[in-house]
Amino acid sequence: MTARKRTAAGAEVSLFSNRAAQPLAGRMRPRTLDEFIGQEQLLAPGKPLREAIERGVPGSMIFWGPPGSGKTTLAHLMASSTERVFVPFSAVTEGVPRIREIVNAARSRLDAGGAQTIMFIDEIHRLNKAQQDSLLPPAEDGTLTLIGATTENPSFEINGALLSRTRVFVLQSLTAEHLESLLRRALADEERGLGAMQLQADDDALHSISVEADGDARRALTVLEAAAAHAGVGGHITSEMAREAMQKRFARYDKAGEEHFNLLSAYHKSLRGSDPQGALYWMARMLDGGEDPMTLFRRAIAMAAEDIGLADPNALPLAVAARDAFHMLGPPEGYLPLAEMTIYLATAPKSNSTKVALGAALDAARETPAAPVPLHIRNAPTGLMKELGYGRGYRYAHDSLDAYLPQEYLPDELRGSAFYVPGPFGYEKKVAERLEWWQKRKAEGDDAAE
């Protein structure tokens, strides 16, 4: 049986734990706020989170941010600075029985005059409803302080009752400058880092690692540790060695999470905003992250109708044709029609008049659900219907040389309504001219009738 001892805060630690056996990312975890790199928007002097930690009165909170941004580290710092027991809980492998066990232990510790408890839940977005509900009473009555960490938008994944009892702090990806500073610290630190190895590292190598890590401190330190192992004691880490340690860089992209919708929104808004450079970039980001190209085609086809419409009637058929071409070619050749479509839609004239017209027509239909069809434009397939006046007075447009004979097509209560108003660009300029000419002919016909 492994011998164990308890720390002053009450957490169990193995007597035989060996810090040197930890990965570099674990050994370099900041021990104080002054060692923490990044998140200045939360931890600068006077900021609410820093004050909560320094005063030792943290409430329940959720840290939302990308991998490697410091969520777990902040929870550890909060526990150590407030001298509370830190109890981790895995939302992936543990359930309600474990939550009850933690709550009972925390309550017993308080009753005995012991330290308060911080329950840290990694991947809190993975908790089911029953698990989230079981946390409400102990978080509300102060039995424990709840700290959750998530890479997903809490407003999508955490129920309202639990959110109302916590404060949400948003962590940002670390910059390349932050990560390069962290790497240099690890190279120099003889106690916890790689200082004892007396390594030399090219600036280009450290810069490459910092950029390729995508704001993830854990990833950056893991790559540095691999490069150091390859270089050996007294070795020299070159750019080539750093590239070997990094292997393939995988994009941080979740096809089902918030980042998926963020990138898809960026793609659509770049198309709408007539920026082919931005549209191509976000398209490429999604493809590189493993997105199904059909997702991009569906958004683009909808965008062609919503944001281009009749300003360029070729936009919609071109988008559909590009989708069909992808089906025929498959990747990677099929990415070419996707890129061509993206550039075409981004550079096409824009008009949302079709979308506005649809909304106005639907509103009118809901407001006048019983408006009768005018008799003259009703069909009259039977003698009785003809006797009742169905179709009487209808004017067949092709009886005119210019295929237009003015008459009313709306019910009486909507007469004169204009749902569609053409935009001023592209093909709609011609549409506007035709509408104006037809309106003039109709006015002349009304005057003659009077």
N, C-alpha and C positions, 0 to 999 in steps of 0.2 A: 504493500500500500504506500502510495507516495506521501512523504512527510510534507505538511503544509504549515504555514503560519498566517496570522492575520495582521493586516496593516492597522495603523491607528484609526483609519476610517471604517474598518470592519470588513474590507473586501479581502477575499482569499487569494493568496499568491503562493505558488509552489516554491519550496525551498531550493529546488534544483533548476528554477527557471534561469535561462542563460540569455542575457540581452544580446550578446554577440551573435546568437543563432537567429535573431530576427532579421528579416529583410531590411535593406537600407532604409526603405520608406518608413518602416516601423520604428527603427532606431532614431531617425531624424525628426520624429514627430515633435513639434514645439512643446516645451515645458512651461512657457510663460507667454503672455500676450505679446511681450516685446520680441519674442522669437517668431511670432506668427507673421507670415508673409502674405500680403494681399488683403482683400476685403476691407479696404480703408473706409468704404462707405458705411460699414457697420462698426468698425473697431477703432476709428480715429478718436482721439480724446474728445469727450463730450457727446459721443454718439450713444444712443440708448442701449445697444447691446453691450458695449464696453462698460458703461456705468452699471448695468445689471450684474455683470460678472464681478466688477471691482467692489460693489457694495455687498456682494454675497447674498443677494435676494432675487435669484432668477425665478421667473414663473415658468409655467409649461410653455414650450415653444417648438416650432418646426423649422428646421433648416432645409431650404429648397435650393438646390444648385447642382451643377454638373459634376461628374465623377472627379475626384481629386482636388476639389476646391476647398476642402478643410472642414467639412461638416462634422465628421467624427472627432477630429482634433478639437474643435470648439466645444463639443460635449465633454470631452476629457478635461479640458482646461476649466470648464465651468464646475465640474465635480471637484477637482483638486483645489481650485481657488476658494470654493465655498465649504470645503471639508465635508463633503457629502459622499455617501456610498454610491459608487457607480455600478449599476447593474445592467449589463447588456441583454437585449432581447432580440431574437431573430424573427422577423415577420415571415421568413421563408420556411423555417423548420420548427418553430414552436407555436403553441396555441393557447387557448383560454386557460387550461389547467396550469400552465407555467405562469400566466399573468396572475392568477389567484395566489400562487405560491409566492411570487414576488411581492404582491400587495400585502399578504399576511405577514411576511418577514419584515416589511417596512413598517407595518403597524406595530408589531411586537417590539421592534427596535425603538420606535418613538415612545411606546409605553414604558420602556425600560430606561428612558432618558438618554438614548443613544442618538447617533447622527441621523440626519434626514437622508432620504434616498432619491437619487436621480435614476430613473428608468430610461435607458437609451434604446430606442427602437430604430434599427437600421432598416431601410426599405419599407418605411411605414405605409407607403401606398399599397403594399401587398396585403395589409390586414383586411380581413373580411368584416362584414357589418357586425357580427357577434363579437369579434375581437375588439373592434373600435368601441362598441357600446360598453364592454366590460371595463374600459379604461375611464369612462366618464366619472363614476363616483369617486375613485381614489384621486383623480386629478383635481376634482372640484373641492373635496374636503381637505386637501393638503397632505394626504397620507404619503404621496410621492410627487416629485416633480417629473413631468413627462417631457422628454426631448426626443423628437423624431427627426430622421434624416430621409430625404427623398430626392430623386432626380426627376420626379414627375410633378406636374402642376397640382398642388394640394386641393385646389378648388374643384378639380375633376375627380380626385381619388379619395379624399377624406370627407366624411359626412359632416353636415353643418353643425351638429351638436358638438363634435370634437373640435372643429375649427373655431367655434365660438369660445372655447376654453383655452385656446393657445394663441400665441403670437407667431406670425410667419415672417421669417427673415430670409431674404433672397440673396444667395451667394452668387458671385460672378466667376466665370472662368479666369484663371490666373493668366496674366500676360506673359509673353516670352521673356520680358525683363524680370518679372517676378521669379520665373523658373530658373533663369540663368543665375540669378543671385542665390537661389536655393542650391543649385548644383555646385557653385563655388564654395558655399558654406560646407556642403557635404565633403568636398575634396580636402578642405582644410581642417575639419573637425577630427581630432585624434581620438577622442573619447567615444563618440557615437558614429562618426562617419568613416571616411576612407583616408584620413590624414596619416595614419600609421603606414600606409602603403607608399607614401612619398611619390605620388603620381604627378605627371605633367599632362596637361590637356590643352590642345589647341583651342583658341577662341572660336574658330569656325566649328569645331566639333561640339562645343557646349552650346553654341547658337543653334546649330542644326537640331540638337536634342530638344532644346527649349521650344523651337517652332513646331517640330513634329509631334510634340506631346499634346498639342491641342488644349493647353490650359490645365492639364492633369498633372499635379505634382507627383502623384504615385507613379504614373507612367514614366515621367522624366527621371525619377530616382532609380526606378527599376532598370531603365536603359543604361544609365550611368554605371550602376552596379555590374551589369553584364559586360560593359566595355572595360571596366576596371579589372574584372576577372580575366578577361582576354589579354589585357596588357601586362598583368602581373605586377609584383612589387617593384617599385622604381620604374615602372613602364611609362609609356607615352601614348595618350589617347589621341588618335588622329581622327580626321573627318571620316576617312574610310572605315576606321574601326567603329565609329559611332553609327554609321549606316549599317554595318553588319549587325550591330547589337539591336538596332531598331527593327530590322527585318521589314515586314510589310506594315505600312501605316494604315490602320482601319479608321474610316470616318466614324465620328460619333453621331450616330443617326438611329433613331428608333422608329420603325415603320408604322408603329401603332400608337406612339406616344405624342406628347405635345410638340416635340421637335419636328415630327412629320407635318403637322398642321402649320407650324411656323414657316417651314420652308415652302410648303405648297402655297401659303398665303403670299410669301415673298415673290414666288414665281408669277402668280396671277397679277399681283399689283405691279410688277415690273412690266408685264405685257400691257396692262391697262395704261401705265404711265409712259408708254412708248420708249422704253429703255431696253434695246436688244442685248446690251452687255450684261445688265443685271439679270434679265430673263435667262440668258444662256448659262450664266454662272449658277443660278439656283437650280436650273434643270440638271446641270452637270453634277452638282452636289447631291441631288436626290438619286441620280443614276449611280453615282459612285458609292452611295450608301446602300444600294441594293433595292431601291424602290422599283415597283412594277411600272414600266413605261405607260401602261394603260391608265394609271392614275393621272399622269401628266396629260395624256391625250384627252381624257374625260374633262379635266379642268380647262384645257385649251378650247375644246369644242364648245363648252358652256360659255367661255369668255368670248369666243367669236360671235355668239348670238347676243350676249349681254352687253359687251363693251365696244363692239365694232358694228354689228348689225348691218343696216343698209348703207352705211357710209362706204362699205366695201363688200358687196354681196358675194364676192369670191372667197372671202375669209372662211366662211362656214364650210363650203364644199372642199376647200383646200385642206382644212383641218381634218375632215372626215377622210379625205383621200390619203393624207399622211398616216393616219391610223391604219388604214387598209394596207398601205405600202409596208408598214412595220410588220403587220401580220404576215405578209408575203415574204419579206426578207429575213425577219428575225434579227437579233443582235449579232455582231455589232453594226452591220450595214444598215439595219433599220433605224439606228440612231440618226442617220443623215436626214431622212424625211422629218424626223422629230425636230432636229435643229433647224431645218429649212422652214418648217411650220412656225417654230418659235420666233424666228427672225421676221417672217412675214407678218405674223399677228402683232408683234411689237412695233413694226414700222407702218402698219396700216392706219388710215384715218379712223378716228374713234367717234362713236355715237352710241348713247344709251337710249335713244328715242324708242327703240322697240321695247325695251324693258319698261320704260315709263308708260308707253301706250298700253302694254299688257296690264300693268297695274291699274291704270285709269279705267280700262274697259272692265276689269274684274270688279272694281269698286262700283261702277255703274250697274253692272249686272246684279250685284248683291243688293243694291239700293232699289232696284226696280225689277224684282224677280217675276212679276206678273205682267210686265208690259207686253201688250199684244203685238204680233207681227202685223204691219200694215197690210190691208187687204190686197193692194195692187201687187205686192211681191210674194203673195202666197201662191202655192201650186194649186191647180184646179183639175185633178184627175177624174172627177165625177161631175155629172150634170147638176146635181144638187149644189155642189160647191160653186159651180159657175153661176147658178141662180142666186146664190148668196153673195156674189160679188167677188169671189176669190179670183185674183189675177186680173180683174177689170182695171183697165188704165195702165197696165204695165207696158213700159216702152223698151223694146229689144234694142240693146246698144248697137248691134251690128247693122241696124237699119240706117244708121248714120254713116257717112263716108269716113268720119274720124272716130268711129266706134264709141261715141259718147252721146248719150241723150240724158239731160238733167232730170232727176227725179229724187224723191226722198226714200232713204233706206232705213232710217232709224225710226223707232216708235215715237209717237207725238211728244211724250214727256222728255225725250232726249234730243229732240230736233235741234240742230245747230251745234251739238257737242263735237269737240275735236279731241279725240284720244291720242291720235298720232300727230306729232308735230316734227317734221324732218329737221335734222341737224344741218349745220352750214357747210359741212365738209364732204369731200369725195362724191360718191354716186348720189348721195341725198340732195345735193344741189340740183340735180336733174329732177329728182322726185319732187322737190319743192316747186320747181317751175311747172311741172305737169299739174300738181295740185292747185296751184294758183290759176292756171288756165282753166281747169275744170270748174273751179269755184266761180270764176268770172262768167263762164258759159251758163252755170246754174243760176247766177244772179240775173243774167239777161233773160233766161227763161222764166224766172219768177216775175220779172217786170212785165214781160209780154203777157203772161197769164193774167196779171192784174189788169 
